[in-house]
Amino acid sequence: MVEGIPEFGSAVPGADYVSRPGGYLVVRNSRGEIAVLSTPQGFFLPGGGQENGESPAQAAVREAAEECGMRVRLKEMLGTADELVFAASEATYCRKRCVFFSAELVGYGEGGQDDHQLMWMTAEEAIARLRHKSQAWAVAEASRRLSVAAGSFASSFGGANTMSLKIRPVAAEDGPWLSRVVSEAFASPRIVSRGVLHIATDLPGFLAEKDGRPIGLLLYAIAAHECEIVVLLSLQERTGLATHLLARAEQVAREAGCRRLWLVTTNDNLPAVAFYEARGWRQVAVHRGAVAEARRLKPEIPEFGTNGLPKEDEIEFEFALGGQPPNHSMQPTASGRG
């Protein structure tokens, strides 16, 4: 570790690390969103390694054009950080010396790689989703300089402003609260999806707390290399809860070797439908009349949603892990079927 340069990643004892200098960009559009590249390996900032004779700034600008055709104007250097990684394709341990720059988008030109898709995320979402923590650190630093750093992520990197957001696994003592909030959202702690009856208090999941008070919940079920999001509840709007909870679920799914994340919601839940459609999840099926079948297992499913629409169909969404990542910058209040 070099004094004064933050280091991310865990060093493997006895491993020889090869230095890989490069330049990377924190690019904002007119809405203040951050440019993030979706690749089969995860989410990354535009940029890459330096070629012979290049400066970090030149490498960052060139890589952005090559990766996604983006043309940018550099504004300022944000800082330097090291990321310790293992390059499996080269069987090499690398110390990526990353120099970060803020930049603004000026247009698009030729270029782009088939497996690199440009996405725009809020700063909070980018920090939650970026694979390399050095890049998350750079986004937090850029946001701090613009005085828009949200406490929920600034505190993760030493910021003084904090909303005291904590996400932890659901514990047995959470049962009474969990049962109550799920019942309020879904008429009982019993959840039916695709003909399977789940008991909320029996499922693993994550609970979001602010200042020690629970404000969000995600419950999931893993089977046959698939991870179903059974319940997603955000009790406070526009606080980034869905972003953090879904990111945690994806991490669990990847670690379990799952092929996809998936969920179903009902046709009356228009906010959830719009959320997933707009943010990258793929609608793969409409199971017509499925809610009537679900009522055989759970008679308490109401006939109508809160908006007056009849509950009739289950709509299935999925995100194939290793493919295009979902964008969770909008906040559904509840995702589930009944």
Secondary structure, DSSP 4 states (H G I P E B T S, - for coil): --TTS-EESPPPTTPPEEEEEEEEEEEE-TTSPEEEEEETTEEE-SEEEPPTT--HHHHHHHHHHHHH-EEEEEEEEEEEEEEEEEETTTTEEEEEEEEEEEEEEEEE-S---TT-EEEEE-HHHHHHHBSSHHHHHHHHHHHHHTT---HHHHGGGT-S----EEEEE--GGGHHHHHHHHHHHHSSSEEEETTEEEEGGGS-EEEEEETTEEEEEEEEEEETTEEEEEEEEESSTTSSHHHHHHHHHHHHHHHTT-SEEEEEEETT-HHHHHHHHHTTPEEEEEETTHHHHHHHH-TTS-SB-TTS-B---EEEEEEETTSSPP---S--SEE---
